[in-house]
Amino acid sequence: MDLSLYGGTGIIGTYFKGLYDCSSIPRDQIEPLGDEVLYLISTTDNTTFKENPFVDVDTNLVQLLHRLEACRRTGIKTFNFVSSWFVYGSGHNCPNEEVICDPKGFYSVTKYAAEKLCRTYCTAHGINYRILRLGNVYGHDGYGDYRRHALHYLIRQLKWDRDINVYINLSRDYIHILDACRAIYLVCKQGALNSTYNIGTGIATRLGDCLDQAKDLLKSKGCVLRSNVPCDYDQAIRFSLDCGRLFRLGFEPQIAIQQGITDLCLNRKFCTPDRTLMEQK
């Protein structure tokens, strides 16, 4: 399988192309390089609209449509679209792929709209598709800011001996980036066509527990404080993905969250594409 990769310069794309043979499409090119496409171009958080309300719409919808048109013109066979657990909305705690989504926020809404656009466009033009909804991917090189990844950001604050605050009982389905790439490849290779797959571990892990572990590992002087979830919080408090469909393909996560946190804080042997290529391929 020779995948043609849109978004190969992003975090997941960088790891994926380090692990698997694929053709990375240049950022300024819209035509695919083969007949099997993996699409990773996306914004990454629900706050971008406060600075520019057009960014999510342009990146997640307009740019997607330009590339779908290019894919149709070149006659691709399958379009694998990477989405997010954010499309489910706050009303679900452990959703499977068939539940009714009710997302909130520009990022979440445009990702769900992009899924529907992808399905409708591909169906109309006889292109096979798959939708892959990622859980919280962690473990990559670099921490970023809280909007891109709260876990990485807060661990960095602990490294600097700063106090941090987390919401009580806030939990997520954390999947290590290496496992996420493995799952994406498996679905692209063996997943049923014209289907949706959750990409996660199926386990809800409390953010506070991850940070307590990180504080101990780092011997941080910072405190992990707890506060109540605000009334206007627009995501699920306790959340994991029902990954039965993925598991039935034979996928099993290899890096438990405790191992991943230890590596992120101390060893960092999983945390760069170069080391990923040498030690995990």
Backbone as CSV, one residue per row, in Angstrom:
resi,resn,N_x,N_y,N_z,CA_x,CA_y,CA_z,C_x,C_y,C_z
1,MET,0.839,-1.198,0.000,0.000,0.000,0.000,0.873,1.246,0.000
2,ASP,0.723,2.086,-1.015,1.486,3.332,-1.112,0.545,4.495,-0.840
3,LEU,0.600,4.993,0.389,-0.271,6.089,0.773,0.293,7.417,0.305
4,SER,-0.608,8.270,-0.151,-0.274,9.639,-0.519,-0.732,10.521,0.634
5,LEU,0.207,11.203,1.294,-0.042,11.836,2.588,-0.176,13.351,2.477
6,TYR,-1.373,13.860,2.760,-1.585,15.295,2.950,-1.352,15.618,4.421
7,GLY,-0.551,16.632,4.710,-0.282,17.013,6.088,0.926,16.317,6.676
8,GLY,1.907,16.030,5.852,3.096,15.314,6.311,4.057,16.146,7.129
9,THR,3.821,17.463,7.242,4.716,18.306,8.041,4.181,18.542,9.449
10,GLY,2.964,18.082,9.732,2.422,18.194,11.076,3.010,17.142,11.999
11,ILE,2.589,17.166,13.265,3.179,16.259,14.251,2.886,14.802,13.899
12,ILE,1.623,14.455,13.705,1.291,13.063,13.406,1.851,12.666,12.047
13,GLY,1.741,13.548,11.070,2.277,13.245,9.752,3.765,12.990,9.763
14,THR,4.509,13.751,10.563,5.955,13.567,10.659,6.293,12.192,11.218
15,TYR,5.598,11.787,12.262,5.833,10.459,12.829,5.407,9.367,11.862
16,PHE,4.242,9.556,11.249,3.714,8.513,10.370,4.670,8.234,9.221
17,LYS,5.159,9.271,8.580,6.052,9.038,7.437,7.429,8.551,7.890
18,GLY,7.776,8.731,9.182,8.993,8.127,9.708,8.851,6.644,9.955
19,LEU,7.608,6.211,10.182,7.351,4.807,10.481,6.999,3.988,9.247
20,TYR,6.323,4.608,8.287,5.783,3.851,7.155,6.134,4.522,5.832
21,ASP,6.283,3.692,4.827,6.541,4.212,3.488,5.288,4.918,2.973
22,CYS,5.429,6.156,2.627,4.325,6.913,2.043,4.905,8.084,1.266
23,SER,4.093,8.667,0.411,4.521,9.804,-0.401,3.950,11.073,0.209
24,SER,4.816,11.914,0.773,4.379,13.143,1.422,4.175,14.243,0.386
25,ILE,2.963,14.756,0.297,2.624,15.785,-0.679,3.117,17.135,-0.180
26,PRO,3.840,17.886,-0.995,4.296,19.218,-0.577,3.128,20.093,-0.140
27,ARG,3.390,20.973,0.801,2.333,21.785,1.398,1.571,22.611,0.374
28,ASP,2.253,23.094,-0.656,1.600,23.975,-1.634,1.045,23.205,-2.830
29,GLN,0.998,21.888,-2.744,0.485,21.071,-3.849,-0.853,20.468,-3.457
30,ILE,-1.825,20.472,-4.356,-3.128,19.899,-4.041,-3.332,18.530,-4.686
31,GLU,-2.569,18.194,-5.731,-2.746,16.903,-6.392,-2.099,15.794,-5.561
32,PRO,-2.767,14.648,-5.427,-2.174,13.513,-4.717,-1.062,12.873,-5.530
33,LEU,-0.281,12.029,-4.861,0.842,11.367,-5.518,0.577,9.882,-5.746
34,GLY,-0.606,9.415,-5.397,-0.980,8.021,-5.597,-2.481,7.880,-5.515
35,ASP,-2.990,6.643,-5.533,-4.443,6.462,-5.548,-5.023,6.079,-4.193
36,GLU,-4.178,6.047,-3.132,-4.646,5.846,-1.763,-4.189,7.058,-0.950
37,VAL,-5.136,7.810,-0.397,-4.816,9.081,0.258,-5.068,8.998,1.760
38,LEU,-4.141,9.575,2.545,-4.333,9.800,3.972,-4.311,11.300,4.198
39,TYR,-5.402,11.840,4.761,-5.568,13.289,4.868,-5.478,13.724,6.330
40,LEU,-4.443,14.534,6.647,-4.183,14.977,8.015,-4.224,16.498,8.185
41,ILE,-4.525,17.244,7.140,-4.533,18.700,7.247,-5.691,19.129,8.138
42,SER,-5.402,19.965,9.144,-6.453,20.373,10.080,-5.945,21.458,11.010
43,THR,-6.888,22.266,11.536,-6.566,23.046,12.720,-6.579,22.096,13.907
44,THR,-6.255,22.603,15.105,-6.034,21.670,16.210,-6.764,22.013,17.496
45,ASP,-7.497,23.112,17.575,-8.120,23.427,18.855,-9.357,24.297,18.669
46,ASN,-10.066,24.489,19.773,-11.340,25.197,19.751,-11.216,26.680,20.100
47,THR,-10.014,27.237,20.088,-9.855,28.640,20.461,-9.392,29.527,19.307
48,THR,-9.013,28.921,18.186,-8.496,29.689,17.059,-9.488,30.749,16.598
49,PHE,-10.785,30.433,16.670,-11.799,31.348,16.141,-11.812,32.687,16.875
50,LYS,-11.301,32.721,18.105,-11.282,33.981,18.844,-10.322,34.980,18.211
51,GLU,-9.285,34.462,17.554,-8.323,35.319,16.876,-8.714,35.557,15.422
52,ASN,-9.240,34.516,14.781,-9.649,34.621,13.377,-10.747,33.589,13.115
53,PRO,-12.006,34.024,12.989,-13.111,33.079,12.845,-13.117,32.336,11.519
54,PHE,-12.261,32.723,10.585,-12.252,32.088,9.271,-11.239,30.940,9.164
55,VAL,-10.317,30.838,10.124,-9.241,29.859,10.006,-9.779,28.439,9.974
56,ASP,-10.647,28.084,10.920,-11.175,26.723,10.962,-11.973,26.394,9.708
57,VAL,-12.777,27.339,9.263,-13.605,27.107,8.074,-12.726,26.922,6.844
58,ASP,-11.735,27.774,6.692,-10.871,27.676,5.512,-10.025,26.406,5.543
59,THR,-9.381,26.141,6.680,-8.469,24.989,6.764,-9.227,23.670,6.711
60,ASN,-10.284,23.562,7.494,-10.959,22.273,7.654,-11.988,21.977,6.578
61,LEU,-12.459,23.020,5.862,-13.499,22.793,4.859,-13.067,23.213,3.456
62,VAL,-12.654,24.460,3.295,-12.313,24.960,1.955,-11.101,24.217,1.397
63,GLN,-10.044,24.113,2.199,-8.847,23.428,1.715,-9.114,21.940,1.472
64,LEU,-9.952,21.345,2.298,-10.344,19.954,2.078,-11.035,19.795,0.733
65,LEU,-11.954,20.681,0.424,-12.691,20.571,-0.832,-11.770,20.742,-2.036
66,HIS,-10.802,21.662,-1.958,-9.833,21.812,-3.047,-9.117,20.481,-3.309
67,ARG,-8.754,19.799,-2.236,-7.993,18.557,-2.404,-8.891,17.384,-2.804
68,LEU,-10.115,17.384,-2.353,-11.050,16.369,-2.839,-11.255,16.503,-4.348
69,GLU,-11.360,17.729,-4.820,-11.509,17.959,-6.255,-10.285,17.452,-7.013
70,ALA,-9.105,17.731,-6.468,-7.877,17.257,-7.115,-7.813,15.742,-7.104
71,CYS,-8.254,15.137,-6.019,-8.263,13.673,-5.935,-9.239,13.071,-6.944
72,ARG,-10.383,13.697,-7.103,-11.345,13.206,-8.092,-10.782,13.290,-9.499
73,ARG,-10.128,14.414,-9.798,-9.583,14.596,-11.143,-8.517,13.561,-11.466
74,THR,-7.753,13.166,-10.458,-6.670,12.211,-10.716,-7.112,10.753,-10.531
75,GLY,-8.354,10.545,-10.123,-8.898,9.194,-10.067,-8.434,8.345,-8.909
76,ILE,-8.338,8.937,-7.718,-7.908,8.130,-6.572,-8.957,7.071,-6.235
77,LYS,-8.514,6.051,-5.494,-9.423,4.968,-5.104,-10.032,5.194,-3.719
78,THR,-9.189,5.610,-2.745,-9.656,5.692,-1.360,-9.129,6.952,-0.693
79,PHE,-10.003,7.641,0.023,-9.666,8.858,0.754,-9.851,8.569,2.246
80,ASN,-8.734,8.499,2.980,-8.758,8.250,4.423,-8.652,9.586,5.160
81,PHE,-9.729,9.975,5.818,-9.810,11.296,6.445,-9.660,11.178,7.951
82,VAL,-8.665,11.878,8.516,-8.404,11.830,9.950,-9.180,12.944,10.645
83,SER,-10.057,12.540,11.550,-10.896,13.465,12.296,-10.533,13.394,13.777
84,SER,-11.487,13.730,14.646,-11.190,13.898,16.062,-12.370,13.444,16.920
85,TRP,-12.061,13.019,18.148,-13.110,12.679,19.108,-13.969,13.885,19.458
86,PHE,-13.489,15.085,19.196,-14.245,16.294,19.502,-15.586,16.342,18.770
87,VAL,-15.733,15.592,17.689,-16.991,15.653,16.936,-18.161,15.090,17.738
88,TYR,-17.889,14.290,18.782,-18.985,13.660,19.515,-19.764,14.646,20.371
89,GLY,-19.094,15.653,20.913,-19.775,16.603,21.773,-19.877,16.127,23.207
90,SER,-20.447,16.960,24.061,-20.426,16.738,25.508,-21.417,15.685,25.978
91,GLY,-22.305,15.243,25.116,-23.346,14.323,25.549,-22.952,12.862,25.552
92,HIS,-21.704,12.550,25.229,-21.270,11.152,25.149,-20.062,10.912,26.048
93,ASN,-20.050,9.744,26.706,-18.935,9.382,27.583,-18.066,8.269,27.020
94,CYS,-18.651,7.360,26.269,-17.874,6.278,25.643,-18.573,5.903,24.330
95,PRO,-18.526,6.795,23.349,-19.316,6.593,22.134,-18.692,5.590,21.167
96,ASN,-19.557,4.823,20.511,-19.106,4.092,19.336,-19.326,4.972,18.110
97,GLU,-18.993,4.453,16.967,-18.990,5.272,15.753,-20.381,5.579,15.224
98,GLU,-21.421,4.945,15.781,-22.765,5.096,15.241,-23.630,6.090,16.001
99,VAL,-23.131,6.643,17.109,-23.953,7.572,17.879,-24.142,8.883,17.113
100,ILE,-25.143,9.644,17.519,-25.405,10.946,16.891,-24.474,11.984,17.498
101,CYS,-23.701,12.637,16.671,-22.732,13.637,17.130,-23.416,14.990,17.330
102,ASP,-22.963,15.724,18.343,-23.479,17.072,18.600,-22.325,17.951,19.080
103,PRO,-21.383,18.263,18.174,-20.191,19.021,18.582,-20.490,20.480,18.871
104,LYS,-19.602,21.098,19.676,-19.682,22.524,19.986,-18.291,23.130,19.791
105,GLY,-18.250,24.381,19.377,-16.980,25.046,19.105,-16.631,24.984,17.633
106,PHE,-15.935,26.003,17.125,-15.621,26.094,15.701,-14.821,24.896,15.210
107,TYR,-13.797,24.506,15.962,-12.987,23.361,15.551,-13.843,22.109,15.456
108,SER,-14.571,21.809,16.518,-15.368,20.591,16.569,-16.429,20.567,15.475
109,VAL,-17.104,21.683,15.301,-18.180,21.754,14.310,-17.630,21.614,12.895
110,THR,-16.513,22.274,12.615,-15.968,22.185,11.258,-15.360,20.811,10.983
111,LYS,-14.840,20.135,12.013,-14.351,18.774,11.799,-15.512,17.823,11.474
112,TYR,-16.632,17.999,12.157,-17.786,17.149,11.853,-18.352,17.483,10.480
113,ALA,-18.402,18.785,10.162,-18.847,19.185,8.824,-17.906,18.612,7.758
114,ALA,-16.602,18.591,8.049,-15.636,18.038,7.100,-15.871,16.544,6.891
115,GLU,-16.182,15.827,7.956,-16.521,14.411,7.814,-17.704,14.228,6.858
116,LYS,-18.740,15.018,7.077,-19.954,14.871,6.259,-19.691,15.305,4.816
117,LEU,-18.885,16.354,4.656,-18.512,16.786,3.307,-17.747,15.672,2.599
118,CYS,-16.809,15.070,3.325,-15.996,13.995,2.745,-16.874,12.822,2.325
119,ARG,-17.768,12.383,3.208,-18.661,11.269,2.878,-19.523,11.586,1.664
120,THR,-20.127,12.762,1.670,-21.043,13.132,0.595,-20.319,13.253,-0.737
121,TYR,-19.167,13.921,-0.713,-18.399,14.119,-1.946,-17.924,12.773,-2.502
122,CYS,-17.341,11.949,-1.648,-16.803,10.668,-2.108,-17.921,9.765,-2.631
123,THR,-19.046,9.747,-1.947,-20.172,8.923,-2.395,-20.671,9.388,-3.756
124,ALA,-20.777,10.699,-3.925,-21.286,11.247,-5.186,-20.374,10.939,-6.362
125,HIS,-19.070,10.821,-6.105,-18.109,10.642,-7.200,-17.496,9.237,-7.231
126,GLY,-18.062,8.314,-6.474,-17.597,6.931,-6.547,-16.223,6.703,-5.955
127,ILE,-15.844,7.492,-4.950,-14.555,7.335,-4.273,-14.802,6.651,-2.928
128,ASN,-14.030,5.641,-2.625,-14.125,5.025,-1.310,-13.520,5.951,-0.252
129,TYR,-14.012,5.832,0.972,-13.490,6.683,2.041,-13.465,5.906,3.354
130,ARG,-12.695,6.426,4.294,-12.746,6.008,5.692,-12.610,7.263,6.549
131,ILE,-13.311,7.279,7.679,-13.189,8.364,8.654,-12.510,7.799,9.890
132,LEU,-11.437,8.455,10.357,-10.695,7.993,11.533,-10.765,9.077,12.604
133,ARG,-11.428,8.774,13.711,-11.599,9.740,14.802,-10.589,9.460,15.902
134,LEU,-9.595,10.338,16.016,-8.510,10.141,16.981,-8.914,10.554,18.380
135,GLY,-8.450,9.783,19.379,-8.519,10.216,20.767,-7.445,11.249,21.045
136,ASN,-7.071,11.425,22.317,-6.044,12.400,22.685,-4.664,11.808,22.433
137,VAL,-4.016,12.250,21.366,-2.698,11.737,20.994,-1.633,12.505,21.778
138,TYR,-0.767,11.763,22.463,0.283,12.387,23.274,1.597,11.659,23.003
139,GLY,2.691,12.184,23.582,3.965,11.482,23.537,4.922,11.965,22.480
140,HIS,4.517,12.958,21.693,5.384,13.421,20.610,6.421,14.408,21.128
141,ASP,7.385,14.706,20.290,8.450,15.637,20.644,7.899,17.055,20.698
142,GLY,8.274,17.800,21.707,7.806,19.172,21.836,6.520,19.215,22.637
143,TYR,6.330,20.276,23.399,5.189,20.358,24.299,4.055,21.206,23.748
144,GLY,4.351,22.244,22.981,3.289,23.095,22.480,2.672,23.924,23.591
145,ASP,1.453,24.441,23.332,0.757,25.215,24.353,-0.492,24.461,24.765
146,TYR,-1.200,25.022,25.766,-2.339,24.306,26.342,-3.446,24.082,25.327
147,ARG,-3.536,24.923,24.299,-4.597,24.760,23.316,-4.354,23.541,22.439
148,ARG,-3.099,23.236,22.177,-2.776,22.099,21.320,-2.764,20.789,22.110
149,HIS,-2.263,20.835,23.336,-2.240,19.614,24.134,-2.040,19.960,25.603
150,ALA,-3.112,19.854,26.398,-3.058,20.248,27.800,-2.064,19.403,28.585
151,LEU,-2.018,18.100,28.319,-1.126,17.219,29.078,0.330,17.633,28.907
152,HIS,0.767,17.848,27.681,2.152,18.255,27.434,2.445,19.610,28.078
153,TYR,1.540,20.535,27.906,1.730,21.880,28.455,1.879,21.832,29.975
154,LEU,1.011,21.078,30.644,1.034,21.043,32.105,2.256,20.311,32.639
155,ILE,2.695,19.273,31.941,3.935,18.604,32.344,5.108,19.579,32.246
156,ARG,5.087,20.392,31.222,6.169,21.379,31.089,6.136,22.363,32.250
157,GLN,4.962,22.780,32.693,4.874,23.678,33.842,5.447,23.018,35.096
158,LEU,5.177,21.730,35.265,5.752,21.012,36.404,7.267,20.935,36.302
159,LYS,7.796,20.780,35.104,9.253,20.768,34.931,9.868,22.085,35.387
160,TRP,9.094,23.143,35.242,9.566,24.459,35.672,9.168,24.764,37.116
161,ASP,8.702,23.737,37.865,8.320,23.873,39.285,7.185,24.866,39.492
162,ARG,6.285,24.934,38.536,5.127,25.815,38.651,3.896,25.042,39.104
163,ASP,3.042,25.691,39.878,1.770,25.099,40.256,0.867,25.004,39.027
164,ILE,0.070,23.952,38.976,-0.877,23.795,37.878,-2.250,23.449,38.450
165,ASN,-3.273,23.656,37.655,-4.633,23.375,38.081,-5.319,22.485,37.058
166,VAL,-6.014,21.455,37.544,-6.773,20.571,36.652,-8.191,20.427,37.197
167,TYR,-9.088,20.113,36.285,-10.475,19.903,36.688,-10.636,18.534,37.345
168,ILE,-11.416,18.469,38.390,-11.665,17.226,39.112,-12.332,16.215,38.180
169,ASN,-11.768,15.005,38.137,-12.324,13.873,37.390,-12.317,14.047,35.865
170,LEU,-11.648,15.071,35.354,-11.547,15.205,33.901,-10.714,14.056,33.352
171,SER,-11.289,13.273,32.463,-10.578,12.111,31.922,-10.690,12.080,30.412
172,ARG,-9.675,11.471,29.792,-9.601,11.397,28.341,-9.061,10.034,27.911
173,ASP,-9.279,9.722,26.642,-8.728,8.502,26.051,-7.382,8.863,25.433
174,TYR,-6.308,8.684,26.214,-4.968,9.038,25.762,-4.358,7.872,24.983
175,ILE,-3.891,8.162,23.782,-3.209,7.152,22.972,-1.861,7.705,22.546
176,HIS,-0.809,6.934,22.777,0.532,7.377,22.421,0.639,7.545,20.907
177,ILE,1.431,8.496,20.478,1.523,8.795,19.054,1.995,7.594,18.236
178,LEU,2.847,6.759,18.818,3.289,5.573,18.081,2.134,4.592,17.885
179,ASP,1.326,4.414,18.922,0.149,3.559,18.786,-0.866,4.175,17.826
180,ALA,-1.016,5.491,17.876,-1.950,6.154,16.964,-1.539,5.933,15.515
181,CYS,-0.250,6.060,15.224,0.230,5.828,13.858,0.021,4.382,13.443
182,ARG,0.271,3.443,14.362,0.039,2.036,14.058,-1.427,1.790,13.721
183,ALA,-2.321,2.387,14.510,-3.751,2.196,14.284,-4.194,2.822,12.967
184,ILE,-3.689,4.004,12.663,-4.037,4.657,11.399,-3.616,3.791,10.223
185,TYR,-2.402,3.274,10.278,-1.909,2.444,9.183,-2.755,1.183,9.033
186,LEU,-3.093,0.561,10.160,-3.897,-0.661,10.118,-5.256,-0.412,9.485
187,VAL,-5.907,0.688,9.874,-7.223,0.997,9.309,-7.111,1.303,7.818
188,CYS,-6.084,2.056,7.436,-5.897,2.358,6.016,-5.629,1.095,5.203
189,LYS,-5.012,0.116,5.825,-4.656,-1.119,5.120,-5.780,-2.151,5.134
190,GLN,-6.489,-2.272,6.269,-7.436,-3.370,6.427,-8.850,-2.940,6.791
191,GLY,-9.055,-1.686,7.124,-10.359,-1.247,7.571,-11.405,-1.325,6.474
192,ALA,-12.656,-1.554,6.886,-13.759,-1.617,5.927,-13.901,-0.280,5.218
193,LEU,-14.160,-0.334,3.940,-14.360,0.888,3.165,-15.670,1.553,3.554
194,ASN,-15.697,2.873,3.387,-16.902,3.676,3.629,-17.409,3.480,5.063
195,SER,-16.444,3.481,6.005,-16.742,3.260,7.417,-15.990,4.272,8.265
196,THR,-16.393,4.337,9.543,-15.764,5.222,10.515,-15.128,4.382,11.616
197,TYR,-13.934,4.808,12.066,-13.211,4.084,13.114,-12.770,5.047,14.210
198,ASN,-13.041,4.676,15.466,-12.443,5.366,16.601,-11.019,4.856,16.784
199,ILE,-10.088,5.792,17.017,-8.677,5.450,17.213,-8.287,5.849,18.631
200,GLY,-8.272,4.871,19.523,-7.929,5.138,20.912,-7.593,3.851,21.630
201,THR,-7.670,3.893,22.962,-7.382,2.723,23.784,-8.631,2.135,24.407
202,GLY,-9.718,2.904,24.426,-10.929,2.475,25.103,-10.890,2.706,26.600
203,ILE,-9.866,3.401,27.092,-9.679,3.621,28.529,-9.780,5.109,28.832
204,ALA,-10.601,5.453,29.834,-10.688,6.834,30.306,-9.674,7.026,31.434
205,THR,-8.687,7.875,31.208,-7.631,8.132,32.200,-7.755,9.563,32.697
206,ARG,-7.740,9.730,34.009,-7.873,11.074,34.571,-6.596,11.884,34.353
207,LEU,-6.784,13.095,33.866,-5.652,13.996,33.639,-4.896,14.241,34.932
208,GLY,-5.614,14.410,36.031,-4.954,14.654,37.312,-4.036,13.520,37.720
209,ASP,-4.439,12.274,37.447,-3.590,11.124,37.779,-2.297,11.152,36.962
210,CYS,-2.410,11.517,35.684,-1.210,11.628,34.838,-0.249,12.667,35.400
211,LEU,-0.795,13.768,35.860,0.054,14.854,36.338,0.620,14.567,37.721
212,ASP,-0.118,13.834,38.560,0.453,13.380,39.839,1.670,12.496,39.574
213,GLN,1.549,11.590,38.604,2.674,10.732,38.252,3.847,11.561,37.736
214,ALA,3.548,12.538,36.869,4.601,13.383,36.313,5.301,14.184,37.414
215,LYS,4.538,14.707,38.351,5.131,15.474,39.463,6.113,14.611,40.249
216,ASP,5.724,13.363,40.525,6.616,12.468,41.271,7.869,12.147,40.466
217,LEU,7.704,11.850,39.191,8.845,11.510,38.352,9.826,12.671,38.233
218,LEU,9.295,13.863,38.112,10.125,15.057,37.908,10.650,15.639,39.223
219,LYS,10.111,15.107,40.353,10.437,15.680,41.672,10.165,17.189,41.660
220,SER,9.029,17.520,41.074,8.674,18.928,40.905,8.245,19.560,42.225
221,LYS,8.586,20.820,42.388,8.121,21.586,43.540,6.748,22.204,43.284
222,GLY,6.287,22.095,42.063,4.964,22.611,41.740,3.868,21.718,42.313
223,CYS,2.716,22.284,42.572,1.577,21.545,43.121,0.549,21.274,42.019
224,VAL,-0.052,20.085,42.074,-1.144,19.748,41.161,-2.441,20.037,41.908
225,LEU,-3.035,21.175,41.613,-4.251,21.613,42.288,-5.480,21.132,41.526
226,ARG,-6.589,20.977,42.231,-7.841,20.558,41.626,-8.901,21.648,41.781
227,SER,-9.744,21.760,40.766,-10.876,22.679,40.855,-12.085,22.054,40.183
228,ASN,-13.264,22.547,40.500,-14.482,22.054,39.888,-14.565,22.470,38.421
229,VAL,-15.204,21.647,37.643,-15.404,21.964,36.226,-16.389,23.123,36.113
230,PRO,-16.076,24.170,35.344,-17.000,25.302,35.212,-18.299,24.896,34.526
231,CYS,-19.348,25.616,34.824,-20.680,25.291,34.289,-20.742,25.390,32.771
232,ASP,-19.930,26.259,32.186,-19.999,26.461,30.739,-19.008,25.580,29.971
233,TYR,-18.408,24.589,30.616,-17.474,23.687,29.937,-18.234,22.901,28.879
234,ASP,-17.755,22.915,27.630,-18.557,22.391,26.520,-18.072,21.047,25.981
235,GLN,-17.275,20.315,26.781,-16.861,18.971,26.399,-17.227,17.987,27.505
236,ALA,-17.200,16.695,27.180,-17.482,15.675,28.182,-16.441,15.726,29.300
237,ILE,-16.863,15.443,30.524,-15.931,15.416,31.652,-15.188,14.076,31.680
238,ARG,-15.936,13.002,31.708,-15.338,11.661,31.657,-15.522,11.128,30.242
239,PHE,-14.424,10.773,29.602,-14.536,10.400,28.193,-13.526,9.323,27.809
240,SER,-14.013,8.347,27.060,-13.159,7.392,26.353,-13.894,7.015,25.072
241,LEU,-13.195,6.363,24.177,-13.776,5.928,22.915,-14.073,4.437,22.957
242,ASP,-15.211,4.060,22.402,-15.488,2.650,22.169,-14.704,2.246,20.919
243,CYS,-13.666,1.456,21.115,-12.757,1.101,20.015,-12.921,-0.345,19.567
244,GLY,-14.088,-0.906,19.813,-14.315,-2.295,19.450,-14.093,-2.570,17.979
245,ARG,-14.507,-1.646,17.135,-14.335,-1.845,15.693,-12.860,-1.896,15.322
246,LEU,-12.054,-1.034,15.933,-10.611,-1.042,15.700,-9.980,-2.314,16.255
247,PHE,-10.371,-2.709,17.459,-9.785,-3.893,18.078,-10.097,-5.159,17.278
248,ARG,-11.250,-5.179,16.639,-11.597,-6.357,15.841,-10.712,-6.508,14.605
249,LEU,-9.990,-5.462,14.249,-8.984,-5.578,13.188,-7.687,-6.198,13.702
250,GLY,-7.609,-6.376,15.014,-6.406,-6.954,15.614,-5.522,-5.948,16.317
251,PHE,-5.960,-4.693,16.431,-5.122,-3.674,17.065,-5.134,-3.815,18.576
252,GLU,-3.954,-3.673,19.178,-3.788,-3.590,20.621,-2.778,-2.491,20.924
253,PRO,-3.101,-1.552,21.809,-2.110,-0.530,22.183,-0.889,-1.181,22.816
254,GLN,0.290,-0.664,22.503,1.532,-1.228,23.027,2.131,-0.394,24.154
255,ILE,1.765,0.879,24.220,2.360,1.774,25.221,1.261,2.230,26.178
256,ALA,1.276,1.701,27.402,0.315,2.109,28.424,0.592,3.548,28.832
257,ILE,-0.432,4.229,29.338,-0.289,5.638,29.662,0.801,5.859,30.711
258,GLN,0.924,4.948,31.690,1.962,5.123,32.719,3.358,5.057,32.105
259,GLN,3.552,4.136,31.159,4.841,4.035,30.463,5.085,5.273,29.615
260,GLY,4.029,5.747,28.954,4.165,6.929,28.108,4.506,8.173,28.899
261,ILE,3.889,8.339,30.085,4.191,9.501,30.931,5.626,9.429,31.444
262,THR,6.043,8.232,31.844,7.430,8.065,32.299,8.408,8.452,31.209
263,ASP,8.146,7.999,29.996,9.031,8.321,28.889,9.018,9.815,28.583
264,LEU,7.839,10.407,28.631,7.714,11.831,28.334,8.477,12.678,29.346
265,CYS,8.472,12.244,30.605,9.130,13.019,31.660,10.631,12.762,31.751
266,LEU,11.061,11.517,31.507,12.442,11.144,31.816,13.239,10.660,30.617
267,ASN,12.789,9.598,29.992,13.625,8.925,28.998,13.587,9.582,27.631
268,ARG,12.385,9.889,27.181,12.134,10.517,25.893,12.708,9.719,24.725
269,LYS,12.765,8.407,24.868,13.263,7.581,23.773,12.214,7.380,22.689
270,PHE,10.931,7.650,23.008,9.874,7.522,22.016,9.533,8.870,21.370
271,CYS,10.213,9.937,21.761,9.649,11.271,21.546,10.154,12.053,20.339
272,THR,11.010,11.504,19.530,11.412,12.222,18.333,11.279,11.300,17.131
273,PRO,10.983,11.837,15.965,10.855,10.976,14.792,12.103,10.146,14.519
274,ASP,13.294,10.686,14.750,14.521,9.921,14.483,14.588,8.694,15.401
275,ARG,14.321,8.899,16.676,14.366,7.776,17.608,13.199,6.818,17.347
276,THR,12.072,7.371,16.999,10.944,6.516,16.625,11.358,5.563,15.508
277,LEU,12.020,6.087,14.511,12.425,5.288,13.369,13.404,4.190,13.783
278,MET,14.304,4.504,14.701,15.332,3.535,15.088,14.812,2.498,16.067
279,GLU,13.966,2.905,17.017,13.660,2.010,18.132,12.268,1.388,18.086
280,GLN,11.357,1.937,17.303,9.993,1.441,17.369,9.476,0.872,16.063
281,LYS,10.219,0.977,14.977,9.685,0.553,13.688,9.453,-0.949,13.680
